Amino acid sequence: MSENISPNSIDPSQWTLYDKVMYGGLGYGSFCLPTKFFNIIIAIIFPPLGELINIIGSQVSSSVPFFSWGILKTLYQKDNIYKIIYSFLLTSFFYIPGLIYTLANISESEANGT
């Protein structure tokens, strides 16, 4: 496909991924991300922060003030404090256990619809 590429005719079904990256067209068509994509990326970087965002993520407002007393009440619930502490402790034990624990919690909250 690379030998006869015309930049003016972008047909997403005929171009390979290499062609789209090299000659443009990667943004054409539909591109789908998972619902909790950014939460997963943050959890990979630092699992306890991913756990914290997983707990308060749906309650953060898009207008000022972003945080409310409801978020603090949610954070100070016994189960949520334990989740954050477990994630921090497991992350301090070679990172992988904390990552697995946090990703399992994210997956569980996705399955429950929260």
N, C-alpha and C positions, 0 to 999 in steps of 0.2 A: 504494500500500500504506500510505502514511503516514496517510491519513484514518481508517482503522478499525483502529488498532493496539490490541490488548488486552495489557497487560503480563503478564497471568496465563497467556496461551497463547503460549508461545514455540515457534515452528516454524521451525527454521533454514532449511528449504528455501523458505519463503515470504517471509522478510525480506530486504531488500536490505542491503548493507553500511552504507549511511547509516542505515537503521532500527536496525541492531544497535548502531552507535556512539551514536546519539542516545537510544535508548530502552532500552538494555541488551540483553544476549543475545550479546555478542561472545564470551564465555567458554563458551557452550553449544556442544555438538557437539565434533567433533575439530579439533585445531589441530596442524599438523605443521611442524616446523623441520628444516632440513637438519642433517646430522650435525656438520659443522664450522661451524655458524652463528656461534658466539661467536669462533672463531678468525678467521673472515672479518671480523667487526666489529672485532676488535683489529687485524687487518692493515690495515683501512681507516684506522683512527686513526693507527697507527704501524707501517709495514710490517716493519721489523727485529724488533720485538717479536712480530709475527704469525709471522715465520719462526722465531723462537726457540721459541714455543709449538708450532708445527707440528713441530719436531724433537723436543721432549721431551714433548709432550702425552700420548701414550699410556703413558708411563712414570711419570707423577706418581701417587703413592699417595693414597688417600682417607683414610688414617689417618696419625698422627704416627709417624715423620718423613715429611713429604711428599716430600722429595728424598732420593735415595740416591746412593751412589758410581756406580751404573750410569748415572744421568743425567749426572753429570760426565764419565764416560768417553764417553758418546754426544756430548756437546757438544764435547769436545776431539778428535773425529775430524776428519781433514783436510777431508773434503768438507763437513761441517756448519759448520766455521769459515768456509770459503770462501762457503757460502750466506749466512751472517749478514753477512759483510763485503760481499759483492756487493749484498745487499739494502740495507745501510746506504749504500754508495756510490751506488747507483742512486737511492735515496730522496733523497740530497743533491742529485742532479741533477733538480730540479723535481718531485719526489714521484711523478709518474705512472710513470716507468720502474721504480722500486722497488716500487710497488704492483702493477704488471703481473707483475713477476718473482716476487713473493711469492705472488700469487694463482695463478700458474701452478704453483708448487711445491706449494701446498696442493691444487690440483686433481690434480696428479700423485700425491701421496701418498694422496689419496682413491681414485684409480683403482687404485693398488697395494694398497690395503687396509691401509695402515700408519697 
